[in-house]
Amino acid sequence: MKKIKSIIPVLLTALVFASCTVYQTSVPQANVQARLNVAMSDLEYIKDITGTSTQTYVAGLPVGGEKYRQASVSGIAGGLVNVNIRNRGYNNALFNALESVPDADFVLPVSFEVVSERMFLGREDSVVVKVKAFKLKVE
């Protein structure tokens, strides 16, 4: 009887955790490639913008900073925006730059600067991204 009394709380706990509802959504990816040919004559220059960010890393892992603010310029293979610099600090700096011009449809990263201050078991990166902002001409 004592064994049954000790098993009942374990079974009730398992039942409570097993009866949780999990909601999941997904969007299946289709292999569709669309191309849009845009010439410089189709774009209207807005202005040069600069975004800055500071990110701290401890043992290679990002600590602090803005977690959920990300921007990326997709479709660029190699070149200025390479795989090595696509980190949280760069994404936050690009986000801050894009946030200052909400009507921009197209951006062109021109340059970026990273100043790293080394610390024991970590570093602090200060990132400055310079971007040219454009919008599509409406005809």
N, C-alpha and C positions, 0 to 999 in steps of 0.2 A: 504494500500500500504506500510506503514511503517513497518507493521508486516512481510510482505513478504521480504522486504529488510533486516530486521534483521535476518530472518530465513535462507536466502541464504548463508551467510558466515558459519553458523553452518552446513548446509547440505554439502557445499563444503569441509569443514574440515573433516567431517565424511566420505565423499567419498574418500578423499585423504588417510586417515588412513585405510579405508576398502579395498583399492586396493593394499595393500602391498602384496608381494609374500613371502611365507614362504616355505622353503625347509626342509624336514625332512627325515631322513633315520633311519631305525631300522633293527636290526638283531634278528629275533625271536629265543628264546632259546628253544632248544630241550633237553629233559631229557635223555642225553646220558652220561653214566659213563664209562670212559675208564681207565684202570689200566695198569701201566707199572712197572714191577718188576725189580728194579735196585738194584744190590748188591754193596757193597763197592769195590769188585774186578772190577766192571765195571766203576769205577770212578778214576780219576787221581787227586791227591791233588795238588792244585796250591799254595796257601799260606793263612795265616791269614790276614784279612783286618779289618780296623777300620773306622767307619764313625761317624762324629760328626754333630750336628745341635743345633741351639738355636732358640727357639720359645717363643714368648710372647703371653700371654692370658690376655684379659681385660674382666671382668665379664663373664668368661668362654668361650669367643669367641676368636679364634686365630687372632692375629694381626701381620702383617709383616711376615717375614720369606719367605720361598720359597713356593709359592702357587701351582705351577703346576709340581712339581717334586715329584713323588710318586713311591714307590716300596712296594711290599708286598710279603710275603711268604705265599702262600695260601695252604690250605689243612692241616694246623696244628690245631688240635682241642685242646684247652686248652694249658697247658704247658707254655713254655717260652713266646710265642707270644700270649697273651690273649687279650680279647676284650678291657680291660681297658687301655692298652698301645698303641693300634692301633690309634694313633693320628697323626697330621701333623708333629710334632717334630720327632717322631719315624720313620715315613715314609721317611722324609727328610734325617735322619741319615743313614737309610738303603740304600736309593738311592745314597748317597755320597759314601758309602762303595762299592756298586756294580759298580759305575761309575769308580772306580779305577782299576777294573779288568774286562775289557770288554769281555774277552774270557771265562768267567765263565759260565757254563751251570747249575750249581746247587750250592746253598749256604745253609749253615747250621748256623742259628743264635746260637751263643754259649752263649753270655751274653749281657746285656745292663745295663747302669747306667744312672739314671735320677737325676740331682741335681736341685731342685726347689728353686728359690729365691722368697719369698713372697713379694708382694707390696700391696699398697692400691688398692682394687678392681681388683687385678690381680696377675699374677706370671710370672716368666721367667724360662723356663725349658731348661737346657743344657743336651742333650742326647748324649751318647756314645754307639755305637753298635759294638760288636765284632762278626765277622762272619768268618767261614771257607769256602773257595771257592774251588770248584771242577769243573772238566770238564769231559765229557764222553770220554772214550777211543775209538779210531777209530780203527776198525780191518779190 
